Amino acid sequence: MLQINFIRENVDTVKAGLAKKHFKNIDAVDELLKLDEEKRKAQVETENNAAESNQLAKKIGELMKAGNKSEAESIKARTGELKENAKQLEERLKQLETEIFNILVTFPNLPSSVVPEGKTPEENVTVFTKGEIPVLHEGAMPHWELAAKYNIIDFELGNKITGAGFPVYKGKGARLQRALINFFLDEATKSGYHEIMPPLMINADSGFGTGQLPDKEGQMYHVTVDDLYLIPTAEVPITNLYRDVILKEEELPIKNVGYTPCFRREAGSYGAHVRGLNRLHQFDKVEIVQIAHPNQSAAILDEMVMHVQGLLEKLELPYRILCLCGGDMSFGSAITYDFETYSAAQERWLEVSSTSNFETFQSNRMKCRYKGADGKNQLVHTLNGSALALPRIVATMLENHQTPEGVKIPKALVPYTGFDMIN
């Protein structure tokens, strides 16, 4: 959530940033500032009202002590008016605070200055590409046909048990899932991340803290009886570990990693592009999260990007890195780098990771701060990245590493799978 002081002092910058993110109601900034001005005036009136009440109370006490009861009683009438004023001012302040809050939560985070202009995914900027696009043998198959051929993923059985988007992994398919999870966790641990196993459901406060609520409630599964939400990513519970926490400056950066299943309704997702593992309602993901000093977060984002690069290279997959344009970024992100691997059988790029710096947007909502050298509490920066999400990684691994004899397992993963071929 943006800070009202920053908006007040940087009106043009805020409007330009909102425009870059293609926020439709930029006029709400002026409405917000008008309410903020009214609130500050009401606060001054409240303070003046309280000061006069205190003065009169003191004077009444002095008059009563001096035996001047009649004059004291005459002043008491004014104190009654002041009490009524105080009540009205308090109600007005609460109303203004609610109206200001309701506008603030609709504003997305402002994009970093290096974020490119643009509205659609086609306007994202490719900043790095590595790896050769594989040339497949005659008769090569897309991953959903390979999954059926080798009996490792059963989409129909998942549909029977639950519904579309909930596959069943079997045999070497299940082993491959477990191997990838352990591989990603081990690689993160080697890079200094501390493993966390968080809950798979969150309350509304946690959803608000990281920006899922009230922006994305339609994409989350809601357990209505208990008012809990199934997590869309481990980012949410892991980042919320630090909600309402004041950290020591020397504790930063804090590096956490967690594996969880993730649950997304993906409402409105239809068509051939969502076939097989391309888009699921339940999937496994390893997430890296950092809580950082504001002066360090830009360098830390680069470090996280390099970590994801290392994973893809060890899995022997061609990939590219995109810097998302303003209109294609998430609600809370200040800058996001997407990773895509090339699906040789489908002949298209598939997103497998988003690595983002949220700067103070989430920490302001969560009230996560650190105590600086000057003794003042300041907001931290929060960052996170998929390292990695499994479905499309599995899809591209199956497709790109397929041979007429079967699917080869990358060398780095063999110690985890216990086999070097799916056949």
N, C-alpha and C positions, 0 to 999 in steps of 0.2 A: 504494500500500500504506500502511495506517495505521501510525503510529509507536508502538512499544510504550510509550515514555515517556508519550505523550499518552493512551493507553488506560489506563495505570496511574493517571494523575492525574485522569482525567475519565471514570470508569467509567459513571456514570449518563448523561452526555451521549452517550457512545458507544452504549450500549444503546438510548437513545431514537432516535438517528440510524439505527441498524441496523433498528429497528422501523419507522421511517418509510419505509425502503426495502424493507420487507417481507422482510427477511432471516430465514430460518426457524430458524437455529440460534444464537439469541442466548446460550444457555447456554455456547457455546464461548468467550465472553468470560471467564467464571469459570474455565473449564478453562485458558485461556491465562494468566491471572494466577497460577494455581496453579503452572503450569510455570515461569513467569517468576520466581516467588519461590524455587522450587527451584533454578533456574539461578543466581540471585544468591547463594544459600547455598553452592552448589558453587564459585562463583567466590571467595568468601571463604575456603573450605577450601583451594582451590588456592593462593591467596596466602599463607595461613598455612603450608601445607605447604612452599612454596618458601622462605619466610622461615626456617623451622626448618632446612631443608636447607642454606641458605647459612651459617647460624650454626654448624651442625655441621661443615661443610666447613672453615670458618675455625678452629674449635677443633681439628679433627684436624690441620690444618697446624701449629698452635702446639705441640700435643703431640709431633708427630713432630720438630719443630725442637728441642724440649727433650729429645728422646731417650726420651720416655715412650711407647714403641711399643705396649705391651700395652694401655694405656688407650685409645690411638687405635684399636686394632683392635676393642675392645669397642664403641666408638661407631659404627664402620662398619656394624655390624649394623642399627643404627637408620636409617642413611642408606639401606640397602637397602629397608627397609620404606617409607621416604618416597618412594623412586623408584617402588615398586610402587603406592603411593597416588596419586602424580602421574599415572601411566599410567591408572589407573582413573578418576580425576577428569576427565582429558582426554577419555576415551571418553564419560563421562557428560555432560560439557558439550556435546560434539558431538551426542549423541543429543537432548539437551534443545533445542539450537538448531534442529535439524531439525524436532522436533515443534512448536516455537513458530512456525517459518517456515511449516510446512504448515497451521497454523491461520490465521496472518495473511493468507496469500494468498487465503483463502476470503472474507475480509471485503470487502464493497464499500466505496467511498468514502462518507463521511457527507454527507448532503445539507445544503445551506445552510439557514439559518433561514428564508429567504423562500420556500423550496420548499413548494408546497402539499401537504397530506395527500392521500392517494388511492392506489389500486392499479392502475387501468386507464386506458387512453387517454381514456375518457369523463370522467375526473375531472381532466384537464389544464385549466388556466385560460387562457382567451383574454385576452391583455393588450393587444392592438392589432389593428385591422382597417383596411384601406385599399383603395379601389378598388371600382368598380361591378361587380356580377355581370353578365356580358354576356347579352343575350337573342339567341339564335341564330335564323337564318332557318329557314324550313321546309325539311326535308330535310337539315339539318346532320348531320354524321357524327362518330363517335368517332375518335380519332387513328389507330387501326389501319386503319380503312376509308379515311381520308384518305391514309395512307401507301401503301396499295395503289392508290388512284385516281391519285395523282400519281407512282407508281413511285419513291418516295424511301427507303422502308425495306422490306426483304424479310425477314419473320420466318420463312417457310418455308425460304428458302434458307439462313438461319443455322442452322435446325434440321437441315437436310441436312448441312451442313459440320461442325457441332459438336454441337448439341442445342438444346433449348428454352432461351430466355433469352440467346441469342447472336445478335442481329439483324445483318443486313448493311445498311449505309447506302449509298445510291446517288445519283449525280447531285446534285441540289440538297439532298438529305438529308445527304449526306456533307459538302457545302459548308457547310450550316447547322451541323453539328457543329463543324467547324473554326472557323467564324465565332464561335460561342458561346465556345469555348475561348479564342481570342485576345482576345475582348472581355472576358471575365472576368479574364484575366491582365493585360491593359492597365489595367483599372480598379483592380486590386489594386496594380499598380506605381505608379499615380498616388497611391495612398493610402500609399505608403511601404514596401510589401512587396518583399522581395528574392526574385527568382525562383530556384527550385531544380528541377532535374530529377533525381529520386532513382531508385534501382533499383526494379524492380517485384517483386522477391522479397526476403524478409527471413529472417534466422536466428531461432532460438528466443529468443535473448537480447533481440532487438528486439521480438519479440512479447510477451515478458514485460514489457519496459520500459514499454509503453504500455497494458498490461492486456488484450491479446487472448489471451494465454496466462497461466494455464491455463483461462481462462473461456470463450473462444470458438473453440477449436480445431476444433470440429465445423462451424463456419460458414466456415472457410478452406480453400482448396485447398492440399493438402500434397504437395510434391514429395519423396516418401519416400526415394529413393535418395540425394539430397543433403541431406535434412532441412531443406529450405527451404519457405517459405510464400509463395504469391502474395498481394500486399498487398490488404487489404479497403478501404483508403483511403490517400491520401498522407500523412495524419496520422502514420502509423506510422513510415515511414522518415525523414520530415522532423523529427519530434520526437526520434527516436533519433540524430540528428546530434549531440546534446548529451549522450548517455549517457556517464557517467564523466568529465564535464567540469566544471571549476571556472571559472565566468565572473567577470569583473570587474563590480562593481555598476554602473559607468558604462556598461557595454555594454547594459544592460536598458532598455527591452524590445527583444527581437530579433523582427523581423517577417519571416516567410518565406511564400512562396506557391508552390504547385506544381500542375502538371497531371499526372495519371496516369490510365491505365485502372485500374479497380478490379474485384476479383474476389470474389464472395461466393456460397457454395453455396446459401444461402437454403433450407436443408433444411426440409421441411414446409410450403412455401408453395404453395398450390394454390387454385383457384377463379377466378371471374370478376374478382375485384379485382386479380389479378396479370396480367391480359391485356395484350397489347401491350407498351408501355414502362413499365407500372406497376411491374414488379419484374423485374429482369434479373440474370443471373449475371456478366455483364461489362458495365461501363458507364464513361463518362468523367466525370471530376469535377475541378474546381479547388478546392483546399483552402487555407485561410489558417491559419497557425499562429503563435502568439506564445509566447515565453518571457519571463516578466514578474517584476518585483519583487512580493512579496506585497502590499505596500501599494497597488499600482497595478492589480492584476488585475480588481477589480470594475469600475473605470472602463473598462478595456480591453475587457471583455466587452460593455459598452454600446456602445463604439466599433465593435466587430466586428458587433454586431447592426445598427447603423445602416448599415454598409457593405453588408450583405446586403439591407437595405431599399432602398438606392439602386439596386442591380442589378435588383430586381424592378420597381421603378417605371420604370426605363429600358426594361424589356421590356414595359411597359404591361400588367402582369398584376395582377389583384386578389389580395391576400394577407392572411393573418392570422398573428399571432405567438402561440404558446402557451408558457406556462411549464409544463414537465412536472412532474407530481406525483411524489412519492417512489417509488412503485411502478412508474412507467413510464420511469424514467431508466436510463441505461446503468450498467454496473458501476462505472466509474471516475469518473463525473461528480459534481461537487458541485452544479452547477446547469446546466440546459440550456433553451435557447429553441429551439423548433422553428418553422420557417416552412412554411406550407402555401399553395399556390395553388389557386384554384378551377377545377375541370375542368367547363366548361359542358356539354359533351356527355355526360359521365358523371354530372353533377350531384352531385359530391362533392369534398371537399377532398383534395389530394394533398401529402404531405410532400416538400419539395424541399431543405431544409437543417436541420441541427442545429448550433447554436453553443453551445459548452460551456466552462465553467471547471472544470478538474480540480484546481485548487489544488496541494497538494503530493503528491497521490496518485501521479501518474506520476513526478514528479521523485524521490520516495523510492525507487521501484523502479529508476529509471535511475541514481540517485546523481548527479543534475544539481544543482549548487549554485552559489552566488555568494559571493564574499568580501565581507563587509560592512565598514562603516567601523571596526568594532571588531576587525577582523582575523579574525573567526570565519566559518567556512563555514556557510551557511544554504541551505535548499532553496528553489528557485525555484517559481513557479506556472506551469503550462502551460495554454494555451487553444487551441482550434481550432474551425473552422467550415467548412461547405460553402459555397463562394462561386463557383459553385454546382454541384450535381449535375445532369447534363444530361437524363437520360431523361424525368423528369416535367415538367421545364421545356419540353422539346420537345413533350411530349404536350399540355400546357395551351396552349402557343403555337399549335399546329396547330388545336386545338379552338376556342379563344377568339377567334382572329384570322381564322377562316375566313369567307368570303363566298361568294355564288353564283359569283363569278368566280375564286376561288382563295383562298389563304392569304396575308394581308398580313404583311410583315416589319416589326417595329417600327423606327422611324426611327433609333434609336441603333445598330441592328445592320446597317443597309443598307450602310454603308461597309465592313463586314467580309464580308458575303455577296456584294456586287456585284449583287444583284437585290433588288427590293422586293415580289415576288410569287412564290409557288409555284403554278403552274397547268399 
